[in-house]
């Protein structure tokens, strides 16, 4: 079953993270949708997440919704390479993990910038993005 990552489509850090997932997901487990796009909005509405802030990273997995650091760590665990070792931090309570997540999320535009246009992925990669 495919898992869906919902992310901030104009955030340079978020876009770089999605590119990293694509490169380290050899079995194409993940599909992607932006939080601002119609597919992302529809998915959030169906999951009852009407007022989810754009600074949240969401993972829809097995009919469950994970956000912030829980989502990021669950994605990391499924990728190839040493990044999967980050999953060890799941033992920390979410309120502790999310302090760091929230600091980065609050400052992501200032530190990493915003993009006013999307990069054009290859036809193979574009199939993994929901419209």
Protein Blocks (a to p, Z undefined) as FASTA:
>chain_A
ZZdddddfkbmklmmmmmmmmmmmmnomaccddfkbmklmmmmmmnopamgcfkbccdde
ehiacehjlmmmmmmmmpgcjklmmmmmmmpcfklmmmmmmmmmmmmmmmnopafbdcdd
dfklmmmpcZZ
